[in-house]
Amino acid sequence: MKFRAEIDIMPLKTLLDPQGKAVSASMVNIGLSEITNVRIGKHITLEIDAENKEIAHEKVNEACTKLLANQIMEGYDFIIKEI
């Protein structure tokens, strides 16, 4: 079976996000002062060949922990859909 994973990797809430802070400050400059606390991360999509959804989940989790996310500074969440 073939699955698609959509992964969101974000800086941990306890850490400063300088890119998000810069964008938040710029919102005021463009007249969007109601937008605050911007956090910027990564969105990754990938496809997995696996026997079932549970195995696909394990493979994506392994990819995130070993390669895609720096667990000292980032957290991740993902969904898997059969395609």
C-alpha positions in Angstrom: 0.0 0.0 0.0 1.1 3.6 -0.6 0.7 6.3 2.0 1.3 10.1 2.1 2.6 11.7 5.2 2.2 15.4 6.0 4.7 16.5 8.6 4.8 19.8 10.5 8.0 20.6 12.3 7.9 23.6 14.6 10.3 25.2 17.1 9.6 24.2 20.7 7.3 26.7 22.4 9.9 27.2 25.2 12.5 28.4 22.7 12.8 31.8 21.0 11.8 31.8 17.3 13.7 34.7 15.9 12.2 34.3 12.4 8.7 34.3 13.8 9.5 37.3 16.1 10.7 39.3 13.0 7.6 38.5 11.1 5.4 39.4 14.1 7.1 42.8 14.3 6.6 43.3 10.6 2.9 42.7 10.8 2.5 46.0 12.6 4.4 47.8 9.8 2.0 46.5 7.2 -1.2 47.3 9.1 -1.9 43.9 10.6 -1.3 44.6 14.3 -4.0 42.1 15.2 -1.6 39.2 14.1 0.8 38.3 16.9 2.9 35.4 18.1 3.9 34.1 14.7 5.9 30.9 14.8 7.6 29.6 11.7 8.5 26.0 11.0 8.7 23.4 8.2 6.0 21.4 6.3 7.2 18.2 4.7 5.3 15.7 2.6 6.6 12.3 1.6 5.3 9.0 0.3 5.8 5.6 2.0 5.3 2.1 0.7 4.2 0.0 3.6 2.1 -3.1 4.4 -0.3 -1.1 6.6 -0.9 2.3 8.2 0.8 1.3 11.5 4.1 0.4 9.7 3.9 3.6 7.7 3.4 5.5 11.0 6.5 3.8 12.5 8.6 4.6 9.4 7.6 8.3 9.4 8.2 8.6 13.1 11.7 7.1 12.6 12.5 9.5 9.8 11.4 12.4 12.0 13.5 11.4 15.0 16.6 10.4 13.1 16.7 13.0 10.3 13.9 15.5 9.8 13.5 17.1 13.2 16.2 18.4 15.7 14.5 17.1 18.8 16.5 19.5 21.0 14.9 22.5 19.4 11.9 21.2 17.4 8.8 19.2 17.9 6.8 17.4 15.1 3.4 16.2 14.3 2.2 14.3 11.3 -0.8 12.7 9.6 -0.8 9.7 7.3 -3.3 9.1 4.5 -3.6 6.2 2.1 -3.2 7.2 -1.5 
